[in-house]
């Protein structure tokens, strides 16, 4: 039989009674310590007795019921409440605040926090984000007990924001957010307040690559917002981990006085790629392209080409197609990864490549690029210079970003916060 669920609102501000049932004070809040547990246990109560706030350890609690908390023992020797590092107060710190629901990557509001006694230990078992929790808090306690539960979200999938609690010394654990995709994390950042967004970004910042991937998914307004408080060196470190084309777009969006200092603080190889991209009209193929791709000589054998793909640090979407060049680095053809996997390991790229590939010039306008990719059903398109050398590629997701309006995920409900 599942344990009975108790609403936090039915416990907070309820009478605190002694062993004989005589009222001695009032319950102000419940204390939890977040850790590795799936459902954090309640470690104690904050009680008001007279004019003092006292700490009541759970060892002194005989029972927690709807409408009262009963103490055990004959003597009352409780210490003054002082919050310790790692402690959260359920009503003060979490109730009515945003939480992250990792299932679906959405923000929800803790309109009610659900408790249960499991194997003799009181735990936080879930959150009710529905309006029923709000109604329950507004009604008199006698009427509130008749308000049924909403759709309870198991605490196992919940991550609270805790940066607003200075003494907690807690942060969102990176390991939980790392299970989400960068676009999902970006959605959370955009749906959250600035302080909540900073807390999310601080958590993913433990993985520099993930942090960069999340920044690439943010709208330009949010990118600027979260770079404002960073030094030029910190901003340069972040942009250096982003794809060159995304970093170039972000630098253009920054205030002019910050562009050169940030660019100058970046490692020279990445700096050179970004400077090259900035030399093109942003409305052209050169301004849209990604300069990271894999080009191999036509006499390379298939097995060596596959090994080069495995060792490449180029993004996966840019490795769908390999560009085959001659000794002068001029484009001869292309070879898809599927074609390579089907070919003989000892065959040369010259023997398996597709000749006469569809290309665009660096000065081609974006609309021409879109038409060509659509007409030929291309997922990637090489951008060439006057000498027929590949200088970058355009992927289908680059084109989609231009076709879809900024903030489209929010328009279609992907970042909707449940309240």
Residue, then its C-alpha position, 0 to 999 in steps of 0.5 A: x500500500x503506497x504511503x499517504x501523501x501529506x501537503x506541505x501547506x497542511x503542515x506549515x503554520x500548524x500547531x506544534x503540540x507536546x506529548x499530551x496534546x497541549x499546544x506549545x507553539x507553531x510550525x514555521x517550516x520544514x528543513x531538508x538537506x539535498x544530497x544523493x537521495x532520490x527523495x530528500x529526507x526531512x531533517x528537522x522543523x523550524x518552530x516558533x515558541x513564543x517570540x523565538x524560532x527554535x530548531x526541532x530535530x526529527x528525533x523529537x517528532x513523534x508524528x506529523x499529521x494534517x493540521x498538527x505536529x506532535x513532539x515526544x518526550x517529557x522535557x523541552x530543550x530545543x536550540x535556537x534555529x540557525x541555518x547550516x550549510x546545505x539546508x533548505x527550508x521547504x516553504x521559504x526557499x522552494x514553495x511557489x518558486x520555479x523548479x526544473x522538471x528534467x522530464x521534458x526539460x521544463x520549468x514548473x512552479x512548486x505550488x505545493x510540495x508533497x511529503x510522505x513517511x516512507x519506512x519511518x522517514x519523512x521525505x519530500x516525494x513530489x511537487x504539485x505544479x497545478x493551481x490546486x496547490x495555490x487554492x489550497x494555500x488561499x483557503x482556510x485549513x478546514x476547506x483546504x483539506x477538501x482540495x484534491x491533489x493535482x498531477x504530482x511530479x516525482x521529486x526524482x525528476x526535479x532540480x531546484x534553484x538554490x543560488x538565491x539561498x546564500x547560506x545553502x552553498x549548493x548549486x545545480x549539479x552538472x550531472x543532471x543537466x548533462x543528461x539534457x540536450x543543449x537546445x533543451x538547456x537553452x530553452x530552460x535558460x530562456x524561460x527562466x529569470x536572469x538569476x535562474x539562467x545564470x545558475x543553469x549556465x554556471x552548472x553547465x560551465x563545468x563542461x566547457x564544450x556543453x556550455x559553448x553548445x548551450x550558448x550556440x542555441x540561445x537567442x542573440x538577446x540572451x547571448x548578450x545578456x549572459x556575456x555582459x557580466x563576463x570579462x573579455x578573457x572569460x568571454x573569449x574562452x567561451x567563444x573559443x569553444x563555440x563553432x567559428x560561424x556561431x562565434x562570429x555571429x555573436x561577436x558581431x552582436x556585441x557592443x563595438x568596444x568589446x569586439x576587438x578585445x574579446x577577439x584578441x584574447x582568443x587563441x590564434x587559430x580560432x581567431x583567424x577563422x573568425x576574422x576570415x568569416x567576419x570579412x564576408x557579408x553576413x548575408x552571403x554564403x561566406x558569412x553563413x559557412x562553417x570553416x571546419x570540415x574534413x578534406x582528404x586527398x583523392x589518393x587516400x584509401x577508404x580505410x584511412x578516410x574512415x580513420x580520419x573521420x574517427x579522429x576528427x574533431x569536426x562537428x558530427x553534422x559537418x562530417x556527413x560528407x568528406x571533400x576530396x581534393x587534388x594536390x593543389x587542394x582544389x575540389x574534385x568530388x565528395x564522398x558520403x560516410x555511407x558511401x565510404x562504409x559500403x566501399x572496399x577498404x582498399x579503394x581510393x577516394x578517387x574511385x568512390x567519390x561523386x564527381x561534379x559536386x554542387x557548390x556555391x561561391x562565397x559571394x552567393x547570396x543566402x537566397x541562392x544558397x537556399x534554392x540550390x540546397x532545396x533543388x538538389x536536396x542537399x544536407x551540406x554544400x561546399x563553399x569554394x573560392x575563385x581557385x575552386x578550393x573549399x573554404x567552408x561548408x553550409x549545413x541544412x541546420x544553418x539554413x533552417x536557422x535563417x528560415x525559422x523566426x528567432x524564438x520559434x521554440x517558445x512560440x510552439x510551446x517548447x519552453x512553456x513554464x507550467x504554473 
